[in-house]
């Protein structure tokens, strides 16, 4: 019997540019959304300046905020 993946789905982290392209946002508007306190749990710091966004968690938070 083949092994199946029973764990949770892998987290997908994207950069800010891909986040901007996916939601058709301006750069200023994207950073304004990402600066909100609710979005802190979806952001992962990489180094001193770069960030990555967990896209599934960010999508869920944005649905709650903007609905």
KEBALO-719346 format. One line per field, with one value per residue: y negated, z negated, x negated of N, C-alpha, C, O in turn; residue number from 1; residue in one letter. Coordinates in nm, 3 decimals. Layout:
<rs>
n.yy	Y,...
n.zz	Z,...
n.xx	X,...
ca.yy	Y,...
ca.zz	Z,...
ca.xx	X,...
c.yy	Y,...
c.zz	Z,...
c.xx	X,...
o.yy	Y,...
o.zz	Z,...
o.xx	X,...
num	NUM,...
residuo	A,...
</rs>
This chain:
<rs>
n.yy	0.117,-0.220,-0.497,-0.762,-1.111,-1.233,-1.449,-1.804,-2.049,-2.185,-2.492,-2.788,-3.029,-3.358,-3.629,-3.990,-4.111,-3.910,-3.881,-4.133,-4.116,-3.900,-3.993,-4.226,-4.485,-4.815,-4.907,-5.069,-5.036,-4.761,-4.740,-4.892,-4.731,-4.507,-4.615,-4.623,-4.526,-4.279,-4.126,-4.038,-3.773,-3.636,-3.707,-3.650,-3.713,-3.755,-3.770,-4.105,-4.299,-4.185,-4.026,-3.748,-3.619,-3.421,-3.286,-3.157,-3.198,-3.477,-3.529,-3.427,-3.603,-3.847,-3.804,-3.804,-4.066,-4.238,-4.173
n.zz	0.000,0.090,-0.061,-0.218,-0.244,-0.544,-0.709,-0.788,-0.524,-0.347,-0.442,-0.254,-0.167,-0.045,0.130,0.095,0.344,0.497,0.342,0.385,0.662,0.670,0.541,0.676,0.586,0.497,0.421,0.191,0.072,0.020,-0.171,-0.369,-0.443,-0.535,-0.756,-0.952,-1.280,-1.295,-1.092,-1.170,-1.249,-1.011,-0.890,-0.825,-0.924,-0.734,-0.764,-0.819,-0.684,-0.494,-0.433,-0.448,-0.348,-0.478,-0.273,-0.281,-0.544,-0.551,-0.361,-0.489,-0.711,-0.582,-0.466,-0.694,-0.785,-0.577,-0.509
n.xx	-0.084,-0.064,-0.231,-0.058,-0.007,0.062,0.046,0.081,0.136,-0.146,-0.300,-0.280,-0.498,-0.527,-0.683,-0.666,-0.620,-0.495,-0.263,-0.149,-0.099,0.081,0.312,0.365,0.278,0.161,-0.178,-0.202,0.050,0.046,-0.163,-0.045,0.170,0.027,-0.096,0.091,0.200,0.332,0.227,-0.020,-0.064,-0.078,-0.309,-0.651,-0.970,-1.265,-1.589,-1.718,-1.563,-1.390,-1.072,-0.847,-0.534,-0.283,-0.070,0.183,0.275,0.273,0.468,0.698,0.713,0.748,0.996,1.159,1.117,1.206,1.466
ca.yy	0.000,-0.338,-0.591,-0.883,-1.223,-1.253,-1.571,-1.926,-2.095,-2.266,-2.636,-2.851,-3.165,-3.434,-3.762,-4.100,-4.136,-3.810,-3.919,-4.248,-4.069,-3.810,-4.067,-4.347,-4.598,-4.902,-4.876,-5.141,-4.973,-4.630,-4.759,-4.942,-4.613,-4.422,-4.682,-4.608,-4.431,-4.147,-4.054,-4.000,-3.627,-3.582,-3.759,-3.581,-3.795,-3.688,-3.867,-4.230,-4.381,-4.110,-3.951,-3.653,-3.617,-3.293,-3.332,-3.103,-3.266,-3.616,-3.530,-3.411,-3.726,-3.953,-3.776,-3.850,-4.211,-4.315,-4.129
ca.zz	0.000,0.096,-0.173,-0.189,-0.329,-0.636,-0.786,-0.735,-0.402,-0.368,-0.441,-0.137,-0.193,0.076,0.108,0.104,0.484,0.537,0.270,0.459,0.791,0.650,0.501,0.759,0.496,0.514,0.321,0.068,0.011,-0.032,-0.296,-0.467,-0.492,-0.609,-0.880,-1.050,-1.386,-1.271,-0.992,-1.226,-1.256,-0.876,-0.838,-0.872,-0.891,-0.678,-0.776,-0.885,-0.613,-0.409,-0.497,-0.368,-0.392,-0.465,-0.188,-0.325,-0.667,-0.513,-0.291,-0.590,-0.790,-0.497,-0.453,-0.816,-0.795,-0.472,-0.484
ca.xx	0.000,-0.150,-0.222,0.018,-0.043,0.173,0.024,0.143,0.070,-0.265,-0.279,-0.338,-0.542,-0.555,-0.738,-0.570,-0.585,-0.396,-0.142,-0.095,-0.047,0.194,0.431,0.374,0.267,0.045,-0.279,-0.170,0.167,0.005,-0.237,0.051,0.242,-0.066,-0.134,0.199,0.164,0.392,0.147,-0.150,-0.081,-0.099,-0.436,-0.771,-1.087,-1.381,-1.698,-1.684,-1.467,-1.298,-0.965,-0.771,-0.396,-0.215,0.039,0.313,0.315,0.301,0.597,0.802,0.721,0.804,1.141,1.224,1.108,1.270,1.603
c.yy	-0.124,-0.430,-0.714,-0.991,-1.258,-1.383,-1.691,-1.970,-2.185,-2.414,-2.695,-2.996,-3.233,-3.568,-3.868,-4.123,-4.036,-3.835,-4.034,-4.202,-3.983,-3.886,-4.199,-4.474,-4.690,-4.868,-4.943,-5.076,-4.836,-4.646,-4.815,-4.825,-4.527,-4.483,-4.670,-4.504,-4.290,-4.062,-4.004,-3.849,-3.563,-3.623,-3.687,-3.665,-3.708,-3.789,-3.993,-4.304,-4.304,-4.039,-3.852,-3.645,-3.476,-3.321,-3.280,-3.174,-3.412,-3.626,-3.517,-3.538,-3.836,-3.930,-3.826,-4.002,-4.286,-4.264,-4.188
c.zz	0.000,-0.024,-0.131,-0.287,-0.417,-0.716,-0.723,-0.607,-0.434,-0.363,-0.319,-0.170,-0.061,0.036,0.127,0.248,0.534,0.468,0.342,0.589,0.773,0.620,0.577,0.672,0.540,0.402,0.187,-0.004,-0.048,-0.163,-0.406,-0.527,-0.578,-0.742,-0.988,-1.155,-1.363,-1.177,-1.047,-1.228,-1.119,-0.818,-0.906,-0.827,-0.840,-0.678,-0.846,-0.818,-0.538,-0.492,-0.396,-0.431,-0.374,-0.399,-0.233,-0.450,-0.637,-0.445,-0.392,-0.673,-0.708,-0.474,-0.576,-0.826,-0.699,-0.433,-0.584
c.xx	-0.089,-0.126,-0.142,-0.023,0.076,0.161,0.093,0.071,-0.049,-0.230,-0.347,-0.371,-0.574,-0.615,-0.631,-0.527,-0.481,-0.261,-0.072,-0.031,0.077,0.322,0.449,0.376,0.153,-0.054,-0.246,-0.052,0.131,-0.070,-0.147,0.130,0.151,-0.108,-0.027,0.160,0.219,0.305,0.014,-0.171,-0.101,-0.234,-0.552,-0.891,-1.201,-1.495,-1.650,-1.570,-1.360,-1.191,-0.906,-0.633,-0.341,-0.081,0.175,0.364,0.349,0.437,0.712,0.821,0.785,0.954,1.216,1.225,1.199,1.409,1.697
o.yy	-0.134,-0.437,-0.764,-0.964,-1.307,-1.422,-1.679,-1.932,-2.253,-2.456,-2.656,-3.076,-3.174,-3.613,-3.838,-4.152,-4.074,-3.812,-4.033,-4.244,-3.991,-3.849,-4.276,-4.557,-4.647,-4.807,-4.881,-5.063,-4.800,-4.572,-4.788,-4.821,-4.479,-4.411,-4.703,-4.405,-4.192,-3.939,-3.934,-3.801,-3.446,-3.578,-3.667,-3.685,-3.602,-3.884,-3.990,-4.365,-4.354,-3.999,-3.872,-3.661,-3.418,-3.374,-3.354,-3.206,-3.465,-3.721,-3.588,-3.577,-3.911,-4.026,-3.883,-4.061,-4.385,-4.309,-4.162
o.zz	-0.082,-0.080,-0.019,-0.398,-0.369,-0.784,-0.617,-0.585,-0.537,-0.289,-0.284,-0.199,0.026,-0.078,0.169,0.274,0.607,0.528,0.357,0.623,0.853,0.668,0.545,0.685,0.610,0.302,0.082,-0.126,-0.155,-0.259,-0.524,-0.648,-0.684,-0.831,-1.104,-1.122,-1.407,-1.184,-0.976,-1.212,-1.112,-0.710,-1.027,-0.708,-0.895,-0.599,-0.923,-0.886,-0.520,-0.606,-0.275,-0.552,-0.266,-0.461,-0.225,-0.460,-0.693,-0.469,-0.381,-0.701,-0.760,-0.465,-0.564,-0.871,-0.736,-0.333,-0.578
o.xx	-0.181,-0.017,-0.159,-0.069,0.178,0.255,0.155,-0.045,-0.050,-0.141,-0.459,-0.281,-0.638,-0.600,-0.519,-0.410,-0.389,-0.156,0.050,0.079,0.170,0.429,0.539,0.465,0.062,-0.017,-0.260,-0.053,0.181,-0.042,-0.170,0.154,0.192,-0.152,-0.052,0.095,0.158,0.309,-0.058,-0.284,-0.138,-0.271,-0.552,-0.912,-1.229,-1.495,-1.554,-1.488,-1.249,-1.215,-0.915,-0.616,-0.352,0.011,0.273,0.483,0.445,0.512,0.813,0.934,0.868,1.030,1.324,1.323,1.262,1.464,1.817
num	1,2,3,4,5,6,7,8,9,10,11,12,13,14,15,16,17,18,19,20,21,22,23,24,25,26,27,28,29,30,31,32,33,34,35,36,37,38,39,40,41,42,43,44,45,46,47,48,49,50,51,52,53,54,55,56,57,58,59,60,61,62,63,64,65,66,67
residuo	X,X,X,X,X,X,X,X,X,X,X,X,X,X,X,X,X,X,X,X,X,X,X,X,X,X,X,X,X,X,X,X,X,X,X,X,X,X,X,X,X,X,X,X,X,X,X,X,X,X,X,X,X,X,X,X,X,X,X,X,X,X,X,X,X,X,X
</rs>
